[in-house]
């Protein structure tokens, strides 16, 4: 956030929303088959509540990673090497 306003705004249309909803349901289906998962996702709007509902029967650990934009860009470049 900068000056109390979001520095980045992410918007998805209907196809993007359906795609990401399908991914959340696929994650739940994979967990339901006994798979241990690590899921990397960028959550927008009310997506967390859907994950929490879909995965309510599983042991769930949430990890948030927050970094200044310049730091995140540097880390991303290092991973590409």
Secondary structure, 3 states (H helix, E strand, C coil): CECCECCCCCCCCHHHHHHHHHHHHHHHHHHHCCCCCCCCCCCCCCHHHHHHHHCCCCCCCCCCCCCCHHHHHHHHHHHHC
